[in-house]
Amino acid sequence: MNLLIDIGNSSVKAAFAKGVELGITHRYFGENLLGFIKGVMSGNRPDIIAISSVRKIDDYLSDTLRMMCGKLIIVGFETELPIKNGYSTPETLGSDRLLAAVGAFELFKGRECLIFDFGTALTIDRLDANGVFCGGNISLGLNIRIKALHEYTQRLPLIEIPKKVVTVGGSTKEAIESGIILGMVYEIEGYINRYPDCIFVFTGGDAIYFAEKMKRSIFVVYNLVLMGLAHVAHYHAKT
């Protein structure tokens, strides 16, 4: 059994995997990361702990986790993966983007994929049919857009994510809702229209919300980064 940990900007997700099959996913929003991991482990000793992190992992945490498992893998640009990394500055690439591509590669082998990850940031990444990570773009996520419009103006209110939006806002509240949501929809559709032969994969917290607003067929894959971690851990278990 391997323990997979996805440390994002806003939350942490963890799950055990038997081979590449994920178990129950646990999510945590606090600061006691080690306490959360110990709670998930419940006294079990994983063969491998595999971590993707957009935050810096200090030596104390890594040393402690290394003693709690057979092997610790903190995925970085030097980690051996089942896909090829074509990024021109691999040392700057977030492991979450790379591992989402690993997950997509294993799900849709032989197909070109465009991966949209709806988190604190919106990332759009392309994986070619040969399993080469080609790179992508980073944009503002939904909640950042909402907060920024409020915090960097004096009179615009802080809105909640609307269930429905109108085409043209008839009030300031509607104008903000429609401007932000439709702006993201048009942004996403622009990428989709540019790469019409791709498999379109949505993941992250707002994936379903935006998938419901698309006209094209979309694959929504929960925990795509954890799936990528499961394949990486399984890959290294065999080596």
Sequence and secondary structure as in RCSB ss.txt:
>XXXX:A:sequence
MNLLIDIGNSSVKAAFAKGVELGITHRYFGENLLGFIKGVMSGNRPDIIAISSVRKIDDYLSDTLRMMCGKLIIV
GFETELPIKNGYSTPETLGSDRLLAAVGAFELFKGRECLIFDFGTALTIDRLDANGVFCGGNISLGLNIRIKALH
EYTQRLPLIEIPKKVVTVGGSTKEAIESGIILGMVYEIEGYINRYPDCIFVFTGGDAIYFAEKMKRSIFVVYNLV
LMGLAHVAHYHAKT
>XXXX:A:secstr
 EEEEEE SS EEEEEEETTEEEEEEEE SS HHHHHHHHHTT   SEEEEEESS   HHHHHHHHHTSSEEEE 
 TTS  SSEE  SSGGGS HHHHHHHHHHHHHSTTS EEEEEESSEEEEEEE TTSEEEEEEEEE HHHHHHHHH
HTSSS       S   SS SSHHHHHHHHHHHHHHHHHHHHHHHSTTSEEEEEETTHHHHHTT SS  EE TTHH
HHHHHHHHHHHHT 
